[in-house]
Amino acid sequence: MTDRAVVVVRAGALTTVQDLGRVGYAHLGVPRSGALDPAAVRLVNRLVGNPENAAVLETTVDGCALRPRCAVTVAVGGAPCPVRVDGRPAAWGTAVRVPAGAVLDVGAATRGLRGYVAIGGGIEVEPVLGSRSTDLLSGLGPPPAAEEAVLPLGPDTGTAAARGWVDAPPWPGPPGELVLRVRLGPRDDWFTAAALRTLVTRAYRVSSAGNRIGLRLDGPALERARHGELASEGMVLGAVQVPPDGRPVVFLADHPTTGGYPVVGVVREADLGRVAQAVPGTPVRFTPVR
């Protein structure tokens, strides 16, 4: 039994191990996966002195609780939330020392949806195809965290302690409105001209049915110009697929690599990090780019 580990005391609604994803295997049918808010991962890793791609925990809505077997340095970022160590308030957005055996409680998000917990040394579960990320669709990587699960840690370089604690920059907060830049195609010709105008002029709202696979939207349906079957074809991160109900779905980190519904456009990857923190009901606008 290794002392370089944390034990999950409370798993929360959905807590998964994530790094920056397994890039370069889509041609083999392997999704990218990885954290939905990569900027938050890079930041919390920097706060504890980890490499930016070190594996962290991604929490959803109500956080999680952990008990380290050894003293560790942690940082909690992403969606703001209360943080406690053995019941005492601790800082969010900066490095915190947690003694061996103490309980780190990451509370429910007060704004946004997803929090990120970095631990000095990183979560060192076995990598799969170069990544430690949990992929909910394919099942690759470790399973979602469960109570009493033991997560091994890598060696702590002590970088953060050596240079002194570094505070996080102010978090911008969850978006009051999501503005997603979209490049139309490759199947925009499957939709009427009126549908394409609707996509880029009408407002949608984030649906509560979304997850790490895709952002589902409530709003006006997009009318097809063609009603035949479309052969399954490759899908990319940010693809805006339109199922039979006509309401767009924006593919996120755990998306399938192929699909049989037409893709009306692709959202720029730089805009997808804000999607991670968009609560149900958030207004969404698509703006066309070339």
C-alpha positions as CSV (number, residue, x, y, z in Angstrom):
1,M,0.0,0.0,0.0
2,T,1.5,3.3,-1.1
3,D,1.4,6.4,1.0
4,R,1.4,8.6,-2.2
5,A,-2.3,8.4,-2.7
6,V,-5.7,10.0,-1.9
7,V,-8.8,8.1,-0.9
8,V,-12.2,9.3,-2.2
9,V,-14.5,10.0,0.7
10,R,-17.3,11.6,-1.3
11,A,-17.5,11.1,-5.1
12,G,-20.1,13.8,-5.9
13,A,-22.4,13.8,-8.9
14,L,-19.6,13.0,-11.3
15,T,-15.9,13.2,-10.6
16,T,-13.5,12.0,-13.2
17,V,-9.7,12.0,-13.7
18,Q,-8.8,14.3,-16.6
19,D,-5.7,15.7,-18.2
20,L,-5.5,17.5,-21.6
21,G,-6.7,14.5,-23.5
22,R,-5.5,11.7,-25.9
23,V,-4.8,13.6,-29.1
24,G,-4.0,11.9,-32.4
25,Y,-6.1,8.8,-32.4
26,A,-9.4,9.9,-34.0
27,H,-8.5,7.9,-37.1
28,L,-8.6,4.8,-34.9
29,G,-12.0,5.7,-33.5
30,V,-10.6,7.0,-30.2
31,P,-12.0,10.3,-28.9
32,R,-9.9,13.1,-27.5
33,S,-11.6,13.2,-24.1
34,G,-9.7,15.4,-21.5
35,A,-10.9,18.3,-19.3
36,L,-13.8,20.4,-20.6
37,D,-12.1,23.5,-19.3
38,P,-8.4,23.1,-20.2
39,A,-7.5,26.6,-19.1
40,A,-8.6,25.7,-15.6
41,V,-6.5,22.5,-15.6
42,R,-3.4,24.4,-16.7
43,L,-3.9,27.0,-13.9
44,V,-4.5,24.6,-11.0
45,N,-1.5,22.5,-12.1
46,R,0.7,25.6,-12.2
47,L,-0.5,26.6,-8.7
48,V,0.8,23.3,-7.2
49,G,4.0,23.1,-9.4
50,N,2.8,20.3,-11.7
51,P,3.4,20.1,-15.5
52,E,0.3,21.6,-17.2
53,N,-0.8,18.2,-18.5
54,A,-0.7,16.4,-15.1
55,A,-3.9,14.6,-14.4
56,V,-6.4,16.3,-12.0
57,L,-9.9,15.6,-10.8
58,E,-12.8,17.3,-12.7
59,T,-15.9,17.7,-10.5
60,T,-19.5,18.4,-11.6
61,V,-21.9,20.6,-9.7
62,D,-21.4,19.4,-6.1
63,G,-17.7,18.8,-5.8
64,C,-16.1,15.8,-3.9
65,A,-14.1,15.0,-0.7
66,L,-10.7,13.4,-0.5
67,R,-8.5,12.1,2.3
68,P,-4.7,12.0,1.4
69,R,-2.5,9.3,2.9
70,C,0.4,11.8,3.0
71,A,0.7,15.5,3.3
72,V,-0.1,17.1,-0.1
73,T,-0.4,20.5,-1.8
74,V,-3.7,21.0,-3.6
75,A,-5.4,23.8,-5.6
76,V,-9.0,24.0,-6.4
77,G,-10.1,26.0,-9.5
78,G,-12.6,26.2,-12.3
79,A,-16.1,26.9,-10.9
80,P,-15.8,28.8,-7.5
81,C,-16.9,26.8,-4.5
82,P,-16.3,26.5,-0.7
83,V,-13.2,24.5,0.2
84,R,-12.6,23.0,3.7
85,V,-9.9,21.0,5.3
86,D,-11.1,19.0,8.2
87,G,-14.1,21.3,8.5
88,R,-12.1,24.6,8.5
89,P,-12.4,27.0,5.6
90,A,-9.5,27.0,3.1
91,A,-8.7,29.1,0.1
92,W,-10.1,28.5,-3.3
93,G,-7.9,29.4,-6.3
94,T,-4.5,29.1,-4.5
95,A,-2.2,26.4,-3.2
96,V,-3.3,24.8,0.1
97,R,-1.4,22.3,2.3
98,V,-3.5,19.3,3.4
99,P,-2.0,17.1,6.2
100,A,-2.0,13.4,5.9
101,G,-5.4,11.9,7.0
102,A,-7.2,15.3,6.8
103,V,-10.4,15.5,4.7
104,L,-10.3,18.0,1.8
105,D,-13.9,18.9,1.1
106,V,-14.6,20.6,-2.2
107,G,-18.1,22.0,-2.0
108,A,-20.9,22.7,-4.5
109,A,-20.2,25.2,-7.2
110,T,-21.5,28.7,-6.4
111,R,-21.2,29.7,-10.0
112,G,-20.5,27.6,-13.1
113,L,-20.6,23.8,-13.2
114,R,-17.2,22.1,-13.1
115,G,-14.4,22.4,-10.6
116,Y,-10.8,21.1,-10.9
117,V,-8.6,19.7,-8.1
118,A,-4.9,19.5,-8.7
119,I,-2.7,17.6,-6.3
120,G,1.1,18.0,-6.2
121,G,2.6,15.1,-8.2
122,G,-0.6,14.6,-10.2
123,I,-3.1,11.7,-10.2
124,E,-1.0,8.9,-11.5
125,V,-3.5,6.2,-12.6
126,E,-2.3,4.0,-15.5
127,P,-2.3,6.0,-18.8
128,V,-4.2,4.7,-21.8
129,L,-2.8,5.8,-25.2
130,G,-0.8,8.5,-23.6
131,S,-3.6,10.0,-21.4
132,R,-5.0,9.4,-18.0
133,S,-8.4,10.9,-18.9
134,T,-11.7,9.2,-18.2
135,D,-13.8,8.9,-21.4
136,L,-17.4,8.4,-20.6
137,L,-18.4,7.3,-24.1
138,S,-15.7,4.8,-25.0
139,G,-14.9,3.7,-21.4
140,L,-11.2,4.3,-21.9
141,G,-9.2,5.5,-18.9
142,P,-10.1,5.0,-15.2
143,P,-13.8,4.8,-14.1
144,P,-15.5,7.8,-12.6
145,A,-14.5,8.2,-8.9
146,A,-16.4,6.1,-6.4
147,E,-16.4,6.2,-2.6
148,E,-13.3,4.5,-1.1
149,A,-11.5,4.4,-4.4
150,V,-7.7,4.9,-4.0
151,L,-6.1,7.2,-6.5
152,P,-2.2,7.0,-6.7
153,L,-0.2,10.2,-6.8
154,G,3.1,10.9,-8.7
155,P,6.2,12.3,-7.0
156,D,5.7,15.8,-5.7
157,T,8.5,18.0,-7.1
158,G,7.9,20.6,-4.5
159,T,8.1,23.4,-7.1
160,A,5.2,25.4,-5.8
161,A,6.5,25.3,-2.2
162,A,10.0,26.3,-3.3
163,R,8.9,29.4,-5.1
164,G,6.1,30.4,-2.6
165,W,2.3,30.2,-3.2
166,V,1.0,31.9,-6.3
167,D,-2.6,33.2,-6.3
168,A,-4.8,32.6,-9.3
169,P,-5.9,35.5,-11.5
170,P,-9.5,36.6,-11.0
171,W,-11.9,34.0,-12.5
172,P,-14.1,35.5,-15.2
173,G,-17.1,33.6,-13.9
174,P,-19.6,31.5,-15.8
175,P,-20.8,33.1,-19.1
176,G,-23.9,35.2,-18.9
177,E,-24.3,34.4,-22.6
178,L,-22.3,31.9,-24.7
179,V,-21.2,33.4,-28.0
180,L,-19.9,30.5,-30.2
181,R,-18.0,31.3,-33.4
182,V,-19.1,28.7,-36.0
183,R,-17.8,27.9,-39.4
184,L,-20.6,26.5,-41.5
185,G,-20.2,23.1,-43.2
186,P,-19.5,20.5,-44.2
187,R,-23.2,19.6,-44.4
188,D,-24.9,23.0,-44.3
189,D,-26.3,22.2,-47.7
190,W,-28.6,19.7,-46.0
191,F,-30.5,22.7,-44.4
192,T,-32.8,25.3,-45.8
193,A,-31.6,28.9,-46.2
194,A,-34.1,29.9,-43.5
195,A,-32.6,27.3,-41.1
196,L,-29.1,28.7,-41.6
197,R,-30.4,32.2,-40.9
198,T,-32.1,30.8,-37.8
199,L,-28.9,29.2,-36.5
200,V,-26.9,32.5,-36.6
201,T,-29.7,35.0,-35.7
202,R,-31.9,33.3,-33.1
203,A,-31.1,32.6,-29.5
204,Y,-30.8,29.1,-28.0
205,R,-30.4,28.0,-24.4
206,V,-28.2,25.4,-22.7
207,S,-30.3,22.3,-22.0
208,S,-30.1,20.3,-18.7
209,A,-29.6,17.2,-20.8
210,G,-26.1,18.0,-21.9
211,N,-22.9,16.2,-20.6
212,R,-19.3,15.7,-21.4
213,I,-20.3,14.2,-24.8
214,G,-22.2,17.1,-26.0
215,L,-23.9,20.5,-25.2
216,R,-27.6,20.0,-26.0
217,L,-29.5,23.2,-26.8
218,D,-33.2,24.2,-26.5
219,G,-34.5,26.5,-29.1
220,P,-35.8,26.7,-32.7
221,A,-35.5,23.6,-34.8
222,L,-33.4,23.7,-38.0
223,E,-35.4,22.6,-41.0
224,R,-33.7,20.3,-43.4
225,A,-33.6,20.8,-47.2
226,R,-32.7,17.1,-47.7
227,H,-34.4,14.2,-45.8
228,G,-32.4,11.2,-47.0
229,E,-30.0,9.1,-44.9
230,L,-26.5,10.3,-44.4
231,A,-23.7,7.7,-44.2
232,S,-21.8,7.8,-41.0
233,E,-18.8,10.1,-41.3
234,G,-16.0,11.5,-39.1
235,M,-16.8,14.0,-36.3
236,V,-14.5,16.6,-34.8
237,L,-14.4,18.5,-31.5
238,G,-16.9,21.3,-31.7
239,A,-19.0,19.8,-34.5
240,V,-22.6,21.1,-34.4
241,Q,-24.6,18.0,-35.3
242,V,-28.4,18.2,-35.9
243,P,-30.4,15.1,-34.9
244,P,-34.0,14.5,-36.2
245,D,-35.6,16.9,-33.7
246,G,-33.7,19.7,-35.5
247,R,-32.1,21.1,-32.3
248,P,-28.3,21.5,-32.5
249,V,-25.8,19.5,-30.3
250,V,-22.3,20.8,-29.9
251,F,-19.9,17.9,-29.6
252,L,-17.5,18.2,-26.6
253,A,-14.5,16.2,-25.3
254,D,-16.1,12.7,-25.1
255,H,-17.9,13.0,-28.5
256,P,-18.0,10.0,-30.9
257,T,-15.6,10.0,-33.7
258,T,-18.2,9.2,-36.3
259,G,-21.9,10.0,-36.7
260,G,-24.8,9.8,-39.1
261,Y,-26.6,13.1,-38.6
262,P,-25.6,16.1,-40.7
263,V,-23.1,18.6,-39.2
264,V,-24.2,22.2,-40.0
265,G,-21.0,23.8,-38.7
266,V,-18.0,23.5,-36.4
267,V,-17.4,25.8,-33.3
268,R,-13.9,27.1,-32.8
269,E,-12.1,25.1,-30.2
270,A,-11.0,28.3,-28.4
271,D,-14.7,28.9,-27.5
272,L,-15.4,25.5,-26.0
273,G,-13.7,26.1,-22.6
274,R,-16.5,28.5,-21.6
275,V,-19.1,25.8,-22.5
276,A,-17.7,23.8,-19.5
277,Q,-19.1,26.3,-17.1
278,A,-22.4,27.2,-18.8
279,V,-25.3,26.3,-16.5
280,P,-28.7,25.1,-17.9
281,G,-30.7,28.1,-19.2
282,T,-27.6,30.1,-20.3
283,P,-28.4,31.9,-23.6
284,V,-26.4,30.7,-26.6
285,R,-25.7,32.6,-29.8
286,F,-23.9,31.3,-32.9
287,T,-21.9,33.8,-34.9
288,P,-20.6,32.8,-38.4
289,V,-16.9,33.0,-39.2
290,R,-14.9,32.1,-42.3
